[in-house]
Amino acid sequence: MVLSNAVSRSDDSVQSTFASRYCRTSLPRYKMPEDSIPKEAAYQIINDELMLDGNPRLNLASFVTTWMEPECDKLMMAAINKNYVDMDEYPVTTELQNRCVNMIAHLFNAPLTETETAIGCGTVGSSEAIMLAGLAFKRRWQNKMREQGKPCDKPNIVTGANVQVCWEKFARYFEVELKEVKLREGYYVMDPEKAVEMVDENTICVAAILGSTLNGEFEDVKRLNDLLVEKNSQTGWNTPIHVDAASGGFIAPFIYPEIEWDFRLPLVKSINVSGHKYGLVYAGVGWVIWRTKEDLPEELIFHINYLGADQPTFTLNFSKGSSQIIAQYYQLIRLGFEGYKNIMENCQENATVLREGLEKTGRFDIVSKEIGVPLVAFSLKDSSSHNEFEVAEMLRRFGWIVPAYTMPADAEHITVLRVVIREDFSRALAERLVNDIEKVLHELDNMPSMITGKLAIAEEKSETPKHHPKKTDLEVQREITEAWKKFVEDKKKRNGVC
Ligand SMILES: *Cc1c(COP(=O)(O)O)cnc(C)c1O
């Protein structure tokens, strides 16, 4: 949840035109009203205010599902009053989650033999899944160090600097040092060689990403596994791998089955995936699967005794809704392997249409890869007079929400725009978006540069004598870069990508 500040102004109120049919007094904005209002009024007021939110279907910033079939909407609404944690009261819902875990474990090629059986659970999203997986690694590492009589107070985790913010959260909340492999221009994922170099005895795991948030690229988990196997055999540390497959976990198995990234690799001990991304369910579901029971230390499991039945759980929260779990089961059986494959292929084809359209303008460098999450990340070839943030801002006028952001260290000087292709983003929309981007570019070309304009005004106002020597091109370029850097820094504080 976003942190909301309490407001001291108590006279602020919410006005609504149509609700006046039901009630004439305005509502205090930040204080609970003294009196009740009719239900129709409450509905009207809220509905009217929400009208100004963006259209989720046009939100190209997000991987999270914005469309499901009406039959599934119906199932979700019917389950909206079911608390997922009441497993004894809702045994069928619990059974559906078990089936989902099993199906996903199979999809990720978990070894399911007599001695090795995968284990997993549903979560609120990949973030919770990653907290749980991280905790399991931390505890296993601590147990190992204690057994060996070594200190276990300085755990670390090795990732690329491109990790999603939830890894930073895990590191800060659970006191694990995050050791990030830096990126470089033209290479925006974790370099496996450098990652393995950074591994030491206190490394609880190396986290690889299947589908980097920044450009959709799959990290080379196979190479990482092979290098780490070698290092482990030299050091005896046995450092494991976690794969953050938040977006790629429901893509690779269907359209890139030949890529080895999952439990086929011996060091991959756990994998998370967001059910609400390419699992095709609305926001609120993720999954985490461990290779075997041994990979999830028993002491982290809570046994809830619900009316006599023992239910092992591993979760950060207690109560939550059931609808998303039911919806995930719906998608898995409704679509089957065939259906997911078709949808992912279609997304990939639409991404190609968009990528080729953008390439044809001749104005962009494409920084996403053809193999990866279906998205297109692109930078302006020439951003000396107008940049990616302006393109993003101007696209809003056409209703498109396209984020612009700067890359993490050491590629901070690269700014990209990113369009995520979801199931509900059709080819027609892709073509239309290219058209609108062309219009925006055309308008920008005819607009004076905001930055050089500002510099000129500043210069006029400045006290330096009018006849100072003309600035060299290099000096001007430096000033422009400085000004943009500030602009981007300010933007970054507001512009999150999810
Ligand atoms: C989206 C994402 C997350 C966070 O997942 P949520 O399901 O939104 O909590 C973590 N890692 C990666 C790579 C992601 O793309």
The ligand as a Tripos MOL2 file, in Angstrom:
@<TRIPOS>MOLECULE
LIG
   15    15     1     0     0
SMALL
NO_CHARGES

@<TRIPOS>ATOM
      1 C1          6.9050   -7.6870  -11.4610 C.3       1 LIG1
      2 C2          8.1690   -8.2450  -10.9940 C.ar      1 LIG1
      3 C3          8.3880   -8.4900   -9.6320 C.ar      1 LIG1
      4 C4          7.3820   -8.1400   -8.5850 C.3       1 LIG1
      5 O1          6.2610   -8.9130   -8.7680 O.3       1 LIG1
      6 P1          4.8210   -8.6200   -8.1450 P.3       1 LIG1
      7 O2          4.0690   -9.8230   -8.6110 O.co2     1 LIG1
      8 O3          4.3400   -7.3560   -8.7550 O.co2     1 LIG1
      9 O4          4.9650   -8.5450   -6.6710 O.co2     1 LIG1
     10 C5          9.5850   -9.0590   -9.2670 C.ar      1 LIG1
     11 N1         10.5230   -9.3600  -10.1690 N.ar      1 LIG1
     12 C6         10.3550   -9.1410  -11.4970 C.ar      1 LIG1
     13 C7         11.4350   -9.5200  -12.4550 C.3       1 LIG1
     14 C8          9.1690   -8.5680  -11.9500 C.ar      1 LIG1
     15 O5          9.0030   -8.3400  -13.2520 O.3       1 LIG1
@<TRIPOS>BOND
     1     1     2 1
     2     2     3 ar
     3     2    14 ar
     4     3     4 1
     5     3    10 ar
     6     4     5 1
     7     5     6 1
     8     6     7 2
     9     6     8 1
    10     6     9 1
    11    10    11 ar
    12    11    12 ar
    13    12    13 1
    14    12    14 ar
    15    14    15 1
@<TRIPOS>SUBSTRUCTURE
     1 LIG1         1 GROUP 0 **** ****
